[in-house]
Every structure is written in C-alpha cells, then in structure tokens.
Amino acid sequence: MKTIDDIPLWEWIGGEETIEKLVDIFYSKIEQDKILRPLFPQSLEQGKHWQKLFLIQRFGGPRLYEKERGAPMLRKRHQPFPIGPIERNQWVKLMKESLDEVGIDSNHQARPYLDVYFELVATKMINKI
C-alpha cells in the first residue's frame, strides 16, 4: 500500500481538480466573510488563479505559478494587507472548513500535513498587532 511519503502531496489529495475545488470553496467563504473580505480586491478571480497555481506547485505539482509569476515571495506579496492574529485565525478557520468540504477531513492521511502548513504560512503573513 502506498503512503503519503511515496507520492507527491498534490496527487495524494486528488491533484489539480481537488485543489481547484478547494480554492473555489475557500474563496466563496472569503466572499461572505466580514473579517477577510475587506482585505481582498473587488474581483477575487485573480487571487483564485494565483492561489490555485501556488498550491499545485507547493504540494508537488507542476511549477506553473513560478512560470507565470516568478518566485512566490508570499510575505512580500501580502505586506500591503493589514494581517493580524484575528485575520490569520479567520483565514486558517476558513481554509480548514474548505479542506473538510472538499473531502480532506480529519480522517484523510494528508490532513495533518496541510493543517501544519497552512497554520505556519498564515502566521508568517502577520504584519500588524
């Protein structure tokens, strides 16, 4: 039986199709969220595109993000947006809810890896107290 260590994470979670669903679910939550929505531009389409390509690349898929946009530089790209602990926690909450909805719930072998990753990245984006 193959384990998560045998194949790239992005394949283990369902590849591009699952990541696209995850991003769609996540952004639909952002659209309705009173805390996070004000941080995003009016149109969410470009952000959805970049997040999809970034997650595919980050989790072991094709390096399409890098090809289109260059190095990720997440902290630098998020610097213009005021992100404090409240925004960070809300972002993580919505991402975990989205993971659940796409079928990567607490029973999925990849979930601990994803939870740790998203929590760490969200913490690194904090730029206000």
Backbone hydrogen bonds in HBPLUS format (Angstrom, degrees):
<---DONOR---> <-ACCEPTOR-->    atom                        ^
c    i                          cat <-CA-CA->   ^        H-A-AA   ^      H-
h    n   atom  resd res      DA  || num        DHA   H-A  angle D-A-AA Bond
n    s   type  num  typ     dist DA aas  dist angle  dist       angle   num
A0006-ASP N   A0003-THR O   2.95 MM   3  5.42 160.2  1.99 115.5 122.1     1
A0011-GLU N   A0008-PRO O   3.00 MM   3  5.51 132.0  2.23 111.7 123.7     2
A0012-TRP N   A0008-PRO O   3.11 MM   4  6.45 159.0  2.16 151.4 158.0     3
A0013-ILE N   A0009-LEU O   3.01 MM   4  6.29 146.0  2.13 154.5 162.2     4
A0010-TRP N   A0059-PHE O   2.71 MM  49  4.87 147.7  1.81 153.6 144.7     5
A0015-GLY N   A0010-TRP O   2.54 MM   5  4.92 144.0  1.66 163.2 158.3     6
A0014-GLY N   A0011-GLU O   3.06 MM   3  5.10 152.7  2.13 101.9 110.5     7
A0019-ILE N   A0015-GLY O   3.12 MM   4  6.41 164.6  2.14 155.4 160.2     8
A0020-GLU N   A0016-GLU O   2.83 MM   4  5.98 159.3  1.87 152.8 158.4     9
A0021-LYS N   A0017-GLU O   3.06 MM   4  6.32 157.9  2.11 144.5 150.2    10
A0022-LEU N   A0018-THR O   2.81 MM   4  6.04 159.6  1.85 151.2 157.5    11
A0023-VAL N   A0019-ILE O   2.92 MM   4  6.13 165.2  1.94 153.3 156.1    12
A0024-ASP N   A0020-GLU O   2.96 MM   4  6.17 160.2  2.00 148.0 153.9    13
A0025-ILE N   A0021-LYS O   2.88 MM   4  6.08 166.9  1.90 156.6 159.6    14
A0026-PHE N   A0022-LEU O   2.86 MM   4  6.00 167.5  1.87 153.7 157.9    15
A0027-TYR N   A0023-VAL O   2.88 MM   4  5.99 167.6  1.90 152.2 155.4    16
A0028-SER N   A0024-ASP O   3.00 MM   4  6.15 141.9  2.15 141.2 151.5    17
A0029-LYS N   A0025-ILE O   3.14 MM   4  6.46 142.9  2.29 144.8 154.3    18
A0029-LYS N   A0026-PHE O   3.08 MM   3  5.19 126.0  2.39  97.0 110.9    19
A0030-ILE N   A0026-PHE O   2.95 MM   4  6.33 151.1  2.03 145.5 154.5    20
A0031-GLU N   A0027-TYR O   2.93 MM   4  6.05 159.4  1.97 143.4 148.2    21
A0032-GLN N   A0029-LYS O   3.15 MM   3  5.36 134.4  2.37 100.8 112.3    22
A0033-ASP N   A0030-ILE O   3.03 MM   3  5.02 153.8  2.10 105.5 113.9    23
A0037-ARG N   A0033-ASP O   3.04 MM   4  5.44 150.0  2.13 133.3 142.6    24
A0039-LEU N   A0036-LEU O   2.88 MM   3  5.52 152.7  1.95 123.0 131.6    25
A0040-PHE N   A0037-ARG O   3.10 MM   3  5.51 158.2  2.15 116.1 122.5    26
A0048-LYS N   A0044-LEU O   2.98 MM   4  6.20 155.9  2.03 155.8 163.2    27
A0049-HIS N   A0045-GLU O   3.00 MM   4  6.25 158.7  2.04 149.8 155.2    28
A0050-TRP N   A0046-GLN O   2.97 MM   4  6.29 168.0  1.98 156.5 158.3    29
A0051-GLN N   A0047-GLY O   2.87 MM   4  6.01 163.6  1.90 150.9 156.0    30
A0052-LYS N   A0048-LYS O   2.96 MM   4  6.05 162.2  1.99 149.1 154.0    31
A0053-LEU N   A0049-HIS O   3.07 MM   4  6.35 172.2  2.08 155.9 157.4    32
A0054-PHE N   A0050-TRP O   2.84 MM   4  5.93 158.5  1.89 149.4 156.4    33
A0055-LEU N   A0051-GLN O   2.87 MM   4  6.00 169.7  1.88 153.7 156.1    34
A0056-ILE N   A0052-LYS O   3.03 MM   4  6.20 162.1  2.06 152.5 157.7    35
A0057-GLN N   A0053-LEU O   3.06 MM   4  6.20 166.9  2.07 147.3 151.0    36
A0058-ARG N   A0054-PHE O   2.73 MM   4  5.90 169.2  1.74 158.6 162.4    37
A0059-PHE N   A0055-LEU O   2.99 MM   4  5.91 152.8  2.07 144.4 149.7    38
A0061-GLY N   A0056-ILE O   2.68 MM   5  4.93 149.7  1.77 162.2 152.5    39
A0060-GLY N   A0057-GLN O   3.16 MM   3  5.39 164.0  2.18 113.7 114.4    40
A0067-LYS N   A0063-ARG O   3.19 MM   4  6.40 152.3  2.27 140.3 148.3    41
A0068-GLU N   A0064-LEU O   2.97 MM   4  6.17 157.2  2.02 151.8 156.3    42
A0069-ARG N   A0065-TYR O   2.71 MM   4  5.69 166.0  1.72 163.6 168.3    43
A0070-GLY N   A0066-GLU O   2.90 MM   4  4.23 140.4  2.06 110.2 119.5    44
A0077-ARG N   A0073-MET O   2.95 MM   4  6.16 163.0  1.98 161.4 166.9    45
A0078-HIS N   A0074-LEU O   2.98 MM   4  6.13 138.8  2.15 149.0 159.5    46
A0078-HIS N   A0075-ARG O   3.24 MM   3  5.23 131.4  2.50  94.8 107.4    47
A0079-GLN N   A0075-ARG O   3.02 MM   4  6.03 115.7  2.45 141.4 156.7    48
A0079-GLN N   A0076-LYS O   3.32 MM   3  5.16 152.4  2.40  97.1 105.0    49
A0081-PHE N   A0078-HIS O   3.07 MM   3  5.71 158.2  2.12 121.8 128.4    50
A0127-ASN N   A0083-ILE O   2.73 MM  44  5.46 157.1  1.78 151.2 158.0    51
A0128-LYS N   A0083-ILE O   3.14 MM  45  5.82 129.3  2.42 144.4 137.6    52
A0088-ARG N   A0084-GLY O   2.89 MM   4  6.07 165.3  1.91 159.6 164.6    53
A0089-ASN N   A0085-PRO O   2.89 MM   4  5.96 167.8  1.91 147.0 150.3    54
A0090-GLN N   A0086-ILE O   3.01 MM   4  6.18 155.6  2.07 146.2 153.1    55
A0091-TRP N   A0087-GLU O   2.89 MM   4  6.05 160.0  1.93 150.9 156.4    56
A0092-VAL N   A0088-ARG O   2.99 MM   4  6.28 164.4  2.02 155.4 159.0    57
A0093-LYS N   A0089-ASN O   2.93 MM   4  6.09 158.6  1.98 143.6 150.1    58
A0094-LEU N   A0090-GLN O   2.93 MM   4  6.16 167.3  1.95 155.0 157.2    59
A0095-MET N   A0091-TRP O   2.93 MM   4  6.13 154.3  1.99 148.5 156.3    60
A0096-LYS N   A0092-VAL O   2.87 MM   4  6.08 161.5  1.91 154.3 158.8    61
A0097-GLU N   A0093-LYS O   2.96 MM   4  6.21 157.4  2.02 149.7 156.3    62
A0098-SER N   A0094-LEU O   2.92 MM   4  6.07 151.2  2.00 140.3 148.6    63
A0099-LEU N   A0095-MET O   2.86 MM   4  6.16 152.8  1.93 148.6 156.0    64
A0100-ASP N   A0096-LYS O   3.02 MM   4  6.27 160.2  2.06 147.2 151.9    65
A0101-GLU N   A0097-GLU O   2.97 MM   4  6.27 160.4  2.01 148.5 153.5    66
A0102-VAL N   A0098-SER O   2.97 MM   4  6.18 143.2  2.11 147.5 156.9    67
A0104-ILE N   A0099-LEU O   2.83 MM   5  5.04 145.3  1.95 162.4 153.1    68
A0103-GLY N   A0100-ASP O   3.04 MM   3  5.26 154.8  2.11 105.7 113.5    69
A0108-HIS N   A0105-ASP O   2.97 MM   3  5.50 162.1  2.00 120.0 125.8    70
A0111-ARG N   A0108-HIS O   3.08 MM   3  5.47 151.6  2.16 112.1 120.4    71
A0113-TYR N   A0110-ALA O   3.10 MM   3  5.57 120.8  2.47 113.5 127.1    72
A0114-LEU N   A0110-ALA O   3.16 MM   4  6.42 162.2  2.19 156.4 161.9    73
A0115-ASP N   A0111-ARG O   2.85 MM   4  6.02 168.4  1.86 165.6 168.1    74
A0116-VAL N   A0112-PRO O   3.10 MM   4  6.21 169.9  2.11 147.2 149.9    75
A0117-TYR N   A0113-TYR O   2.97 MM   4  6.13 164.9  1.99 148.7 153.6    76
A0118-PHE N   A0114-LEU O   2.89 MM   4  6.04 179.4  1.89 160.0 160.1    77
A0119-GLU N   A0115-ASP O   2.98 MM   4  6.05 159.5  2.03 149.6 155.8    78
A0120-LEU N   A0116-VAL O   2.97 MM   4  6.09 163.8  2.00 153.2 157.4    79
A0121-VAL N   A0117-TYR O   2.95 MM   4  6.14 171.0  1.96 160.2 162.7    80
A0122-ALA N   A0118-PHE O   2.97 MM   4  5.94 162.5  2.00 143.4 149.0    81
A0123-THR N   A0119-GLU O   3.08 MM   4  6.17 152.3  2.16 141.3 148.6    82
A0124-LYS N   A0120-LEU O   3.06 MM   4  6.36 150.8  2.14 146.8 154.6    83
A0125-MET N   A0122-ALA O   3.19 MM   3  5.24 141.3  2.34  97.4 108.3    84
A0126-ILE N   A0123-THR O   3.22 MM   3  5.59 161.0  2.25 110.0 115.6    85
